[in-house]
Amino acid sequence: MINPLQTVLGQAGFGDWRDIAYLVAAICFIFGIKKLASPKTARTGNALAALGMLIAVVATMINLHVVSYTWILIALVLGSGIGVVLAARVQMTQMPQLVALYNGSGGIASALVAIAEYAHVDRGGEAMGASSLFIVGLGALIGCVTFSGSIVAAGKLQGKISGKPVILPMQMPLNIALIAIAVVLSLVLMLYPGAWWTIPLIVVVSLGLGITLTMPIGGADMPVMVSLLNSYSGLAASAAGFIIMNKALIVAGALVGASGLILTAIMCKAMNRSLANVLFAGVGTADSTGTAGRESSFGGTVKSADPDDVAIILDSAQRVMIVPGYGLAVAQAQHVVRELSDQLQAKGIEVMYGVHPVAGRMPGHMNVLLAEADVPYEQLLEIDPANAEIDRCDVAMVIGANDVVNPATRHDKNSPIYGMPILDVDKAQTVFVLKRSMGAGYAGVDNELFILDNTLMVFGDAKDTLQKVLTALDEV
């Protein structure tokens, strides 16, 4: 039964108003994404995009064909509850895994929408057009690839699955064959609407494809893969929108898909590599930890310093650049870094942050981490502005970063990260590297920076080390 409210809305021509609401939502999405381009406006952009999604959801729920809102409300409460709990409990170090799981959730939801619409329309899709039937197959394909790929990515980031690239025999032919099978099955569904058996086959093939596409991705390239999976989830959502003819879903999915591809391209450029090289070269290993050794494969001498030495040199500096990396997130040291920055500035020392686009485990990881500690946005410098300032800095303090500050990328043609633009911290007068050990970074490459004459290694947990530096600075 249609309730009285829906009857009134139908008589008032609410369908036209729904289209206007979708248009407003789309405008919110577009300007929200635009504002996400800058740390200063990112929070506003996020809120604006969320408002657009709220408008779209409300406009969709006021639907003349909805008989009961019971299951819709149950899903809203359940999903919102899970989201609130995850957002409150997940640590910053686990944020990349959470983003990967969100991508997977969006992908499988879109696939289920496509499959459910096929099953619902005239008992097997006979009333659906040929193009809609083909999109059902493609929606299931993209959504399931996104889901299984995201699960593998989250497992690699969490350490449940080895971060090393796993390249199967006949990797490329296998992937091409799986894609071809899924597309052929979609064509069969388009030509024979009653061929329901193609759906479970597409799902199985697509889930397998997501695994075979993601397992060869090395740890060093995981930020790019997370961004690409985000794009996939948008494409899956857009396909679902075409199937159920929901304009808001089409626009939102297209925006997510396009922005994800743009971000993927930006990150590939930041590493000076093609997307094909990222997907199929198998660069990177699992995290290398180990003990705080003093040996280097370069054969040089590694010099170390203690927090008191760091405090003395910082106290005499005029310009300091802090370079954050994943180790900063692991140590949860962002707030101590902010305290150190405030204390240095109180002494009249200029402080800035050099942020590499692929530092961390997801796009913008370091920006989010520093924003949590209320680091002023104007102090955050991207790679080019940072490198323009670095040779004028008395101190460069590298906290948990590794591959993105490795000078070998400029000259070692045998290195898998050769040619990747880095933060040129070695050009500062003194370089402090805060690390737990001499272990290689996520790319599995030894860092030439550690043996340079102007580099001092400070071994230990970054948070504990920085707290000791703060104490020592008070006494200088």
MITOR-487340 format. One line per field, with one value per residue (C-alpha): residue number from 1; x, y, z; residue in three letters. Coordinates in pm, 1 decimal. Layout:
// residues N
seq: c(NUM, ...)
east: c(X, ...)
north: c(Y, ...)
up: c(Z, ...)
type: c(Ala, ...)
// end
This chain:
// residues 476
seq: c(1, 2, 3, 4, 5, 6, 7, 8, 9, 10, 11, 12, 13, 14, 15, 16, 17, 18, 19, 20, 21, 22, 23, 24, 25, 26, 27, 28, 29, 30, 31, 32, 33, 34, 35, 36, 37, 38, 39, 40, 41, 42, 43, 44, 45, 46, 47, 48, 49, 50, 51, 52, 53, 54, 55, 56, 57, 58, 59, 60, 61, 62, 63, 64, 65, 66, 67, 68, 69, 70, 71, 72, 73, 74, 75, 76, 77, 78, 79, 80, 81, 82, 83, 84, 85, 86, 87, 88, 89, 90, 91, 92, 93, 94, 95, 96, 97, 98, 99, 100, 101, 102, 103, 104, 105, 106, 107, 108, 109, 110, 111, 112, 113, 114, 115, 116, 117, 118, 119, 120, 121, 122, 123, 124, 125, 126, 127, 128, 129, 130, 131, 132, 133, 134, 135, 136, 137, 138, 139, 140, 141, 142, 143, 144, 145, 146, 147, 148, 149, 150, 151, 152, 153, 154, 155, 156, 157, 158, 159, 160, 161, 162, 163, 164, 165, 166, 167, 168, 169, 170, 171, 172, 173, 174, 175, 176, 177, 178, 179, 180, 181, 182, 183, 184, 185, 186, 187, 188, 189, 190, 191, 192, 193, 194, 195, 196, 197, 198, 199, 200, 201, 202, 203, 204, 205, 206, 207, 208, 209, 210, 211, 212, 213, 214, 215, 216, 217, 218, 219, 220, 221, 222, 223, 224, 225, 226, 227, 228, 229, 230, 231, 232, 233, 234, 235, 236, 237, 238, 239, 240, 241, 242, 243, 244, 245, 246, 247, 248, 249, 250, 251, 252, 253, 254, 255, 256, 257, 258, 259, 260, 261, 262, 263, 264, 265, 266, 267, 268, 269, 270, 271, 272, 273, 274, 275, 276, 277, 278, 279, 280, 281, 282, 283, 284, 285, 286, 287, 288, 289, 290, 291, 292, 293, 294, 295, 296, 297, 298, 299, 300, 301, 302, 303, 304, 305, 306, 307, 308, 309, 310, 311, 312, 313, 314, 315, 316, 317, 318, 319, 320, 321, 322, 323, 324, 325, 326, 327, 328, 329, 330, 331, 332, 333, 334, 335, 336, 337, 338, 339, 340, 341, 342, 343, 344, 345, 346, 347, 348, 349, 350, 351, 352, 353, 354, 355, 356, 357, 358, 359, 360, 361, 362, 363, 364, 365, 366, 367, 368, 369, 370, 371, 372, 373, 374, 375, 376, 377, 378, 379, 380, 381, 382, 383, 384, 385, 386, 387, 388, 389, 390, 391, 392, 393, 394, 395, 396, 397, 398, 399, 400, 401, 402, 403, 404, 405, 406, 407, 408, 409, 410, 411, 412, 413, 414, 415, 416, 417, 418, 419, 420, 421, 422, 423, 424, 425, 426, 427, 428, 429, 430, 431, 432, 433, 434, 435, 436, 437, 438, 439, 440, 441, 442, 443, 444, 445, 446, 447, 448, 449, 450, 451, 452, 453, 454, 455, 456, 457, 458, 459, 460, 461, 462, 463, 464, 465, 466, 467, 468, 469, 470, 471, 472, 473, 474, 475, 476)
east: c(0.0, 108.3, 91.7, -96.4, 225.6, 338.7, -2.2, 17.4, 375.6, 276.6, -9.6, 223.6, 461.1, 736.1, 918.3, 1020.4, 1132.3, 1333.8, 1530.1, 1596.7, 1713.0, 1947.5, 2084.2, 2152.4, 2317.7, 2537.3, 2644.9, 2735.6, 2939.9, 3129.2, 3217.0, 3287.8, 3546.2, 3694.1, 3743.9, 3909.4, 4200.9, 4337.5, 4399.4, 4260.0, 3918.6, 3910.7, 3685.3, 3438.9, 3446.6, 3380.1, 3085.1, 2946.6, 2968.8, 2802.8, 2520.2, 2476.2, 2454.9, 2196.5, 1983.8, 2012.9, 1923.4, 1620.4, 1496.6, 1535.2, 1357.0, 1049.7, 957.9, 608.6, 709.6, 831.5, 572.5, 747.8, 1041.6, 1107.4, 1406.3, 1540.2, 1543.4, 1698.0, 1976.3, 2031.1, 2058.5, 2281.2, 2511.6, 2537.0, 2613.0, 2892.7, 3036.2, 3035.1, 3202.0, 3471.8, 3541.4, 3573.8, 3787.4, 4016.2, 4364.5, 4527.1, 4770.0, 4470.2, 4301.0, 4431.5, 4285.0, 3953.1, 3949.3, 4018.8, 3729.4, 3501.9, 3593.1, 3512.7, 3181.6, 3080.7, 3177.5, 2984.3, 2681.9, 2670.7, 2706.7, 2420.1, 2200.8, 2263.6, 2191.5, 1883.4, 1737.9, 1784.0, 1613.7, 1332.8, 1234.1, 978.3, 1126.5, 1458.3, 1510.7, 1286.0, 1146.9, 1492.8, 1647.3, 1957.3, 2183.6, 2056.6, 2122.1, 2478.5, 2532.5, 2403.4, 2690.3, 2946.6, 2818.4, 2857.6, 3203.7, 3336.9, 3169.8, 3302.1, 3652.6, 3647.7, 3531.1, 3783.7, 4064.2, 3991.4, 3989.1, 4333.1, 4459.1, 4330.5, 4491.7, 4827.0, 4808.7, 4710.5, 4988.3, 4746.8, 4867.8, 5233.3, 5312.4, 5544.3, 5420.5, 5286.0, 5313.2, 5143.2, 5260.1, 5099.4, 4977.3, 4882.7, 4714.0, 4521.6, 4388.0, 4296.7, 4120.3, 3915.6, 3811.8, 3716.6, 3508.7, 3318.9, 3248.6, 3133.6, 2899.7, 2758.7, 2697.8, 2521.0, 2298.3, 2223.4, 2125.5, 1938.6, 1768.0, 1658.7, 2017.4, 2026.0, 2310.6, 2552.0, 2518.5, 2682.6, 2952.6, 3027.0, 3047.0, 3291.6, 3511.4, 3511.6, 3602.8, 3893.8, 3998.6, 4006.8, 4248.3, 4476.3, 4487.9, 4579.2, 4814.7, 5097.4, 5089.9, 5391.3, 5373.4, 5539.3, 5257.8, 4966.2, 4864.4, 4813.1, 4610.9, 4385.8, 4320.6, 4246.9, 4007.2, 3829.4, 3783.3, 3649.4, 3391.5, 3271.9, 3237.4, 3041.4, 2808.4, 2755.3, 2669.3, 2416.1, 2270.1, 2212.6, 2042.4, 1793.3, 1780.7, 1889.0, 2046.5, 2213.8, 2386.6, 2504.1, 2654.0, 2807.7, 2960.3, 3100.1, 3256.2, 3417.1, 3538.4, 3687.8, 3844.6, 3992.3, 4150.6, 4289.3, 4436.4, 4584.4, 4749.4, 4885.5, 5036.1, 5191.0, 5346.1, 5476.2, 5659.6, 5762.2, 5606.6, 5326.3, 5009.2, 5097.1, 5432.7, 5260.7, 5006.7, 5236.3, 5598.0, 5563.7, 5769.7, 5792.4, 5817.4, 5666.8, 5760.4, 6114.2, 6160.2, 6434.2, 6667.7, 6845.2, 7154.9, 7435.2, 7521.6, 7438.0, 7453.6, 7621.7, 7924.8, 7932.4, 7951.9, 7626.9, 7648.7, 7393.8, 7283.4, 7079.0, 6792.0, 7028.5, 7238.3, 6921.5, 6807.6, 7142.0, 7151.8, 6783.4, 6835.8, 7104.4, 6904.4, 6714.9, 6507.8, 6384.0, 6193.2, 6004.4, 5939.2, 5669.6, 5627.6, 5442.1, 5663.3, 5513.6, 5168.1, 5283.8, 5428.9, 5122.3, 5370.3, 5181.5, 5082.8, 5438.1, 5561.9, 5321.3, 5451.2, 5809.2, 5717.1, 5549.0, 5850.7, 6092.1, 5879.8, 5868.4, 6248.8, 6218.6, 6298.3, 6105.1, 5938.6, 5785.8, 5672.1, 5771.9, 5489.1, 5547.2, 5235.2, 5294.9, 5422.3, 5217.0, 4980.3, 4707.1, 4669.2, 4690.3, 4778.5, 5030.1, 4802.4, 4524.9, 4766.6, 4904.2, 4557.9, 4454.2, 4727.8, 4608.7, 4931.3, 4875.3, 4797.3, 5028.9, 5325.5, 5257.4, 5466.3, 5422.8, 5727.0, 5828.5, 5790.9, 5962.8, 6260.0, 6289.0, 6337.3, 6535.8, 6886.2, 6827.4, 6731.3, 6973.0, 6797.3, 6579.8, 6410.2, 6284.4, 6032.9, 5949.4, 5986.4, 6214.9, 6166.4, 6048.9, 6383.8, 6620.5, 6888.1, 6954.6, 6644.0, 6843.1, 7132.5, 7094.3, 6943.0, 6926.4, 6694.8, 6325.0, 6240.8, 6490.7, 6352.7, 6090.3, 6080.7, 6186.1, 6217.7, 6584.2, 6649.6, 7015.3, 7068.3, 6996.0, 7292.6, 7207.4, 6965.0, 6815.0, 6645.3, 6417.8, 6367.3, 6332.3, 6598.3, 6808.5, 6536.8, 6439.8, 6115.3, 5803.9, 5976.2, 6236.0, 6526.3, 6814.6, 6833.8, 7154.5, 7059.7, 7154.1, 7528.5, 7572.1, 7815.3, 7546.0, 7301.8, 7258.9, 7038.5, 6825.9, 6707.4, 6396.6, 6023.0, 5957.2, 5716.1, 5951.9, 6246.6, 6060.5, 5942.8, 6304.4, 6403.8, 6134.7, 6266.8, 6622.8, 6521.6, 6380.9, 6718.7, 6928.8)
north: c(0.0, 351.7, 568.7, 903.7, 1107.3, 938.5, 999.4, 1372.0, 1390.7, 1207.1, 1447.8, 1741.2, 1618.3, 1515.7, 1337.4, 1677.8, 1793.4, 1473.1, 1557.3, 1904.5, 1746.9, 1517.7, 1820.2, 1997.8, 1681.2, 1659.4, 2021.8, 1943.2, 1643.6, 1846.0, 2137.4, 1896.9, 1710.7, 2040.4, 2150.3, 1817.4, 1926.5, 2147.8, 2059.5, 2399.9, 2328.0, 1948.4, 1935.1, 2174.4, 1969.4, 1649.4, 1806.1, 1947.9, 1609.9, 1443.8, 1697.7, 1616.7, 1246.1, 1314.4, 1510.1, 1229.3, 958.0, 1146.1, 1223.8, 856.5, 729.0, 941.3, 705.6, 619.8, 257.1, 202.4, -8.3, -31.1, 151.3, -115.4, -284.1, 47.3, 192.6, -124.9, -104.1, 266.3, 212.4, -93.5, 62.2, 392.4, 209.6, 8.6, 323.2, 517.3, 233.1, 187.5, 560.1, 589.3, 280.8, 254.2, 395.2, 629.2, 351.0, 139.2, 407.5, 271.7, -69.5, 93.7, 288.7, -33.6, -205.0, 90.2, 55.6, -315.3, -251.9, -3.2, -245.9, -544.0, -324.8, -207.0, -564.4, -678.1, -393.1, -503.1, -867.6, -787.7, -569.8, -850.8, -1099.6, -855.0, -732.6, -971.6, -1285.4, -1307.0, -994.8, -1063.1, -709.1, -549.0, -406.6, -560.4, -275.8, -296.5, -670.0, -617.7, -351.1, -597.4, -827.2, -544.9, -407.6, -748.3, -779.7, -443.2, -465.2, -813.4, -727.7, -424.1, -632.8, -916.1, -681.1, -453.7, -746.8, -852.8, -492.8, -457.1, -790.4, -677.6, -344.6, -513.3, -770.5, -1064.6, -1124.9, -1085.0, -745.9, -911.8, -919.7, -1263.8, -1311.1, -1625.3, -1824.8, -1688.3, -1389.5, -1164.6, -1433.7, -1547.7, -1197.4, -1142.8, -1479.3, -1403.4, -1062.7, -1219.4, -1489.8, -1233.1, -1014.8, -1314.4, -1422.4, -1068.2, -1087.0, -1421.2, -1263.3, -975.4, -1210.3, -1459.8, -1272.1, -1592.8, -1723.7, -1660.6, -1912.5, -1658.3, -1439.1, -1676.4, -1758.1, -1387.6, -1343.3, -1632.5, -1527.7, -1164.3, -1247.1, -1451.8, -1168.9, -922.0, -1151.7, -1211.8, -838.5, -736.3, -1009.5, -900.7, -547.9, -489.0, -300.0, 9.1, 45.6, -18.5, 352.1, 353.8, 32.5, 171.7, 476.9, 257.0, 38.1, 355.0, 437.6, 87.2, 128.8, 449.1, 282.3, -2.8, 248.0, 432.5, 104.1, 26.7, 373.4, 304.4, -24.6, 122.6, 459.1, 665.0, 991.6, 1067.9, 729.6, 768.9, 1111.7, 1020.1, 701.7, 879.2, 1149.5, 893.8, 689.5, 988.9, 1145.0, 808.4, 767.2, 1122.6, 1060.8, 732.1, 914.6, 1182.5, 920.0, 731.4, 1059.1, 1114.0, 781.4, 847.3, 518.4, 410.7, 250.5, -69.1, -80.0, -35.3, -309.5, -566.4, -495.7, -641.0, -375.6, -389.8, -633.0, -680.0, -429.9, -482.9, -436.9, -625.9, -499.3, -170.5, -271.9, -57.6, -238.1, -115.3, -293.0, 19.8, -51.4, 294.3, 390.3, 462.7, 736.7, 759.7, 1029.5, 1044.4, 1282.0, 1519.6, 1558.8, 1625.1, 1892.0, 2074.4, 2091.0, 2188.9, 2468.9, 2625.3, 2590.3, 2863.3, 2656.6, 2300.2, 2072.2, 1773.4, 1484.6, 1243.9, 882.8, 568.6, 524.0, 844.4, 690.4, 363.2, 548.1, 775.0, 1061.2, 1330.7, 1521.8, 1514.4, 1641.9, 1933.8, 2004.2, 1998.9, 2231.0, 2475.3, 2470.4, 2535.8, 2822.0, 2970.9, 2989.2, 3177.5, 2875.0, 2840.4, 2498.6, 2343.4, 1996.0, 1819.6, 1583.7, 1332.5, 1224.9, 853.4, 868.6, 633.0, 362.2, 558.9, 885.6, 1182.3, 964.6, 1211.9, 1509.5, 1340.7, 1244.3, 1596.5, 1751.0, 1536.1, 1711.9, 2054.6, 2126.7, 2457.0, 2385.9, 2659.8, 2468.8, 2165.4, 2172.9, 1938.5, 1783.5, 2065.8, 2356.8, 2146.8, 2069.2, 2438.2, 2509.1, 2208.8, 2326.8, 2635.2, 2424.5, 2367.6, 2047.5, 1792.7, 1557.2, 1238.2, 1057.1, 710.2, 787.2, 570.8, 518.8, 877.4, 1018.8, 764.8, 948.3, 627.8, 704.3, 981.1, 768.9, 394.0, 258.3, -90.3, 24.6, -62.3, 292.5, 461.1, 785.5, 832.0, 1197.6, 1220.3, 1481.0, 1584.9, 1585.3, 1495.2, 1855.9, 1991.8, 2076.1, 1802.5, 1512.9, 1324.4, 994.7, 862.5, 488.7, 175.5, -4.6, -6.8, -210.1, -131.6, 47.6, -92.4, -108.3, -344.1, -119.1, -16.9, 357.6, 530.7, 829.9, 639.2, 639.7, 998.1, 1219.5, 1466.3, 1198.0, 1093.1, 795.3, 819.6, 468.8, 394.2, 456.1, 794.6, 909.6, 823.3, 980.7, 1304.0, 1329.6, 1299.5, 1567.1, 1796.6, 1742.5, 1805.9, 2126.1, 2265.0, 2216.4, 2365.6)
up: c(0.0, -75.6, 233.2, 228.4, 228.5, -91.3, -250.9, -173.7, -302.5, -619.6, -684.9, -623.8, -891.2, -650.7, -932.8, -1069.0, -726.0, -684.3, -998.6, -858.8, -531.4, -726.9, -911.3, -580.8, -448.5, -758.5, -713.0, -350.9, -467.8, -727.9, -500.5, -213.8, -422.0, -537.9, -177.3, -93.9, -313.8, -35.1, 332.4, 430.3, 280.7, 303.6, 610.5, 451.9, 132.3, 320.9, 501.3, 175.7, 0.6, 300.8, 281.2, -86.4, -6.4, 264.7, 17.3, -238.8, 13.8, 147.0, -206.0, -300.1, 9.7, -66.3, -346.8, -464.8, -511.9, -156.4, 23.2, 360.6, 515.6, 779.1, 615.8, 488.2, 839.8, 982.4, 723.6, 793.6, 1168.6, 1132.1, 874.6, 1061.2, 1384.7, 1225.6, 1067.8, 1395.5, 1585.6, 1321.7, 1296.9, 1674.4, 1732.8, 1431.5, 1486.7, 1235.1, 1142.3, 1043.0, 834.6, 499.5, 581.4, 669.6, 343.8, 153.4, 332.1, 254.7, -113.2, -97.9, 76.6, -191.3, -465.0, -330.3, -252.2, -614.0, -739.6, -516.5, -642.2, -1002.2, -924.2, -715.5, -990.7, -1243.3, -1011.0, -929.7, -1275.4, -1422.1, -1263.0, -1438.5, -1640.8, -1941.4, -1913.9, -1901.2, -2215.5, -2372.8, -2265.2, -1906.4, -1900.0, -2020.3, -1754.6, -1492.8, -1590.0, -1594.8, -1263.0, -1102.2, -1257.6, -1138.8, -798.1, -719.5, -844.5, -616.1, -320.2, -340.3, -443.6, -147.4, 94.0, -31.4, -9.2, 346.8, 437.3, 297.8, 478.9, 805.6, 773.4, 755.6, 399.5, 305.5, 155.0, -93.7, -454.2, -545.1, -920.4, -1047.3, -1349.5, -1666.9, -1463.2, -1754.7, -1968.3, -1660.3, -1590.3, -1955.1, -1966.9, -1654.1, -1790.7, -2124.9, -1955.9, -1746.8, -2052.3, -2260.4, -1980.9, -1973.6, -2347.6, -2304.6, -2039.8, -2275.9, -2560.8, -2342.2, -2055.4, -1887.1, -1856.9, -1481.1, -1440.3, -1586.5, -1275.6, -1021.4, -1276.6, -1326.6, -948.5, -901.6, -1195.5, -1082.4, -723.0, -852.5, -1084.7, -794.9, -611.4, -910.5, -985.7, -629.7, -509.1, -747.5, -603.4, -380.7, -55.2, -199.4, -452.7, -219.0, -192.4, -569.1, -554.6, -280.1, -498.3, -800.9, -602.4, -494.6, -861.6, -927.2, -650.6, -815.3, -1153.8, -994.1, -827.2, -1153.6, -1328.3, -1054.2, -1107.1, -1475.6, -1393.8, -1145.7, -1331.6, -1032.3, -1147.5, -815.0, -808.9, -1167.6, -1099.8, -762.9, -902.7, -1206.8, -988.9, -757.7, -1052.6, -1232.2, -923.4, -824.5, -1167.5, -1153.8, -809.1, -930.4, -1221.8, -985.8, -757.5, -1049.0, -1161.1, -807.7, -838.6, -1201.3, -1308.8, -1536.7, -1403.8, -1592.3, -1413.6, -1077.6, -1147.2, -1302.0, -1201.3, -850.7, -672.2, -293.3, -6.6, 333.1, 601.8, 714.8, 1085.1, 1263.6, 1531.2, 1552.2, 1363.9, 1235.3, 909.9, 560.7, 226.3, 86.5, 303.2, 461.5, 824.9, 1001.8, 1263.8, 1543.1, 1783.8, 2102.0, 2189.3, 2371.4, 2055.5, 1854.6, 2102.0, 2092.9, 1712.2, 1687.0, 1939.6, 1720.3, 1396.6, 1216.8, 973.4, 1029.2, 793.2, 933.9, 693.8, 820.0, 711.7, 808.8, 1117.1, 1254.7, 1227.2, 1384.5, 1682.5, 1710.8, 1742.2, 1552.5, 1866.1, 2004.4, 1667.6, 1699.0, 2051.2, 1924.3, 1638.9, 1879.6, 2109.6, 1823.9, 1692.4, 2040.4, 2016.3, 1685.9, 1466.2, 1141.0, 1102.7, 792.7, 688.0, 367.2, 266.9, -12.1, -207.7, -146.3, 211.1, 426.4, 312.6, 136.7, -56.4, 179.6, 480.2, 624.9, 565.6, 763.3, 1039.5, 1079.7, 1054.0, 1351.2, 1551.6, 1426.4, 1241.0, 1052.3, 688.9, 565.9, 710.3, 489.9, 171.5, -123.2, -284.7, -522.0, -276.2, -8.3, -231.0, -317.1, 55.3, 174.8, 86.2, 302.6, 605.7, 890.5, 992.4, 815.0, 1058.7, 890.3, 1110.9, 986.7, 615.4, 404.1, 32.0, -29.3, 94.0, -64.3, -271.9, -468.9, -675.8, -846.1, -973.8, -909.3, -1229.1, -1079.5, -802.0, -846.6, -734.2, -967.0, -1105.1, -833.3, -724.3, -359.7, -89.2, -117.1, 257.4, 201.0, 85.8, 434.6, 655.5, 908.0, 867.5, 1160.8, 1073.0, 1347.3, 1297.9, 1505.3, 1301.3, 987.2, 814.1, 457.0, 377.2, 215.5, -123.2, 26.5, -80.5, 146.6, 198.1, 91.4, 306.6, 622.6, 545.3, 424.9, 615.1, 722.3, 843.1, 1205.5, 1288.3, 1602.7, 1686.1, 1889.5, 1900.6, 1742.6, 2011.8, 2297.4, 2114.5, 2046.2, 2405.6, 2518.7, 2266.0, 2410.3, 2762.3, 2649.3, 2467.3, 2791.8, 2950.7, 2669.0)
type: c(Met, Ile, Asn, Pro, Leu, Gln, Thr, Val, Leu, Gly, Gln, Ala, Gly, Phe, Gly, Asp, Trp, Arg, Asp, Ile, Ala, Tyr, Leu, Val, Ala, Ala, Ile, Cys, Phe, Ile, Phe, Gly, Ile, Lys, Lys, Leu, Ala, Ser, Pro, Lys, Thr, Ala, Arg, Thr, Gly, Asn, Ala, Leu, Ala, Ala, Leu, Gly, Met, Leu, Ile, Ala, Val, Val, Ala, Thr, Met, Ile, Asn, Leu, His, Val, Val, Ser, Tyr, Thr, Trp, Ile, Leu, Ile, Ala, Leu, Val, Leu, Gly, Ser, Gly, Ile, Gly, Val, Val, Leu, Ala, Ala, Arg, Val, Gln, Met, Thr, Gln, Met, Pro, Gln, Leu, Val, Ala, Leu, Tyr, Asn, Gly, Ser, Gly, Gly, Ile, Ala, Ser, Ala, Leu, Val, Ala, Ile, Ala, Glu, Tyr, Ala, His, Val, Asp, Arg, Gly, Gly, Glu, Ala, Met, Gly, Ala, Ser, Ser, Leu, Phe, Ile, Val, Gly, Leu, Gly, Ala, Leu, Ile, Gly, Cys, Val, Thr, Phe, Ser, Gly, Ser, Ile, Val, Ala, Ala, Gly, Lys, Leu, Gln, Gly, Lys, Ile, Ser, Gly, Lys, Pro, Val, Ile, Leu, Pro, Met, Gln, Met, Pro, Leu, Asn, Ile, Ala, Leu, Ile, Ala, Ile, Ala, Val, Val, Leu, Ser, Leu, Val, Leu, Met, Leu, Tyr, Pro, Gly, Ala, Trp, Trp, Thr, Ile, Pro, Leu, Ile, Val, Val, Val, Ser, Leu, Gly, Leu, Gly, Ile, Thr, Leu, Thr, Met, Pro, Ile, Gly, Gly, Ala, Asp, Met, Pro, Val, Met, Val, Ser, Leu, Leu, Asn, Ser, Tyr, Ser, Gly, Leu, Ala, Ala, Ser, Ala, Ala, Gly, Phe, Ile, Ile, Met, Asn, Lys, Ala, Leu, Ile, Val, Ala, Gly, Ala, Leu, Val, Gly, Ala, Ser, Gly, Leu, Ile, Leu, Thr, Ala, Ile, Met, Cys, Lys, Ala, Met, Asn, Arg, Ser, Leu, Ala, Asn, Val, Leu, Phe, Ala, Gly, Val, Gly, Thr, Ala, Asp, Ser, Thr, Gly, Thr, Ala, Gly, Arg, Glu, Ser, Ser, Phe, Gly, Gly, Thr, Val, Lys, Ser, Ala, Asp, Pro, Asp, Asp, Val, Ala, Ile, Ile, Leu, Asp, Ser, Ala, Gln, Arg, Val, Met, Ile, Val, Pro, Gly, Tyr, Gly, Leu, Ala, Val, Ala, Gln, Ala, Gln, His, Val, Val, Arg, Glu, Leu, Ser, Asp, Gln, Leu, Gln, Ala, Lys, Gly, Ile, Glu, Val, Met, Tyr, Gly, Val, His, Pro, Val, Ala, Gly, Arg, Met, Pro, Gly, His, Met, Asn, Val, Leu, Leu, Ala, Glu, Ala, Asp, Val, Pro, Tyr, Glu, Gln, Leu, Leu, Glu, Ile, Asp, Pro, Ala, Asn, Ala, Glu, Ile, Asp, Arg, Cys, Asp, Val, Ala, Met, Val, Ile, Gly, Ala, Asn, Asp, Val, Val, Asn, Pro, Ala, Thr, Arg, His, Asp, Lys, Asn, Ser, Pro, Ile, Tyr, Gly, Met, Pro, Ile, Leu, Asp, Val, Asp, Lys, Ala, Gln, Thr, Val, Phe, Val, Leu, Lys, Arg, Ser, Met, Gly, Ala, Gly, Tyr, Ala, Gly, Val, Asp, Asn, Glu, Leu, Phe, Ile, Leu, Asp, Asn, Thr, Leu, Met, Val, Phe, Gly, Asp, Ala, Lys, Asp, Thr, Leu, Gln, Lys, Val, Leu, Thr, Ala, Leu, Asp, Glu, Val)
// end
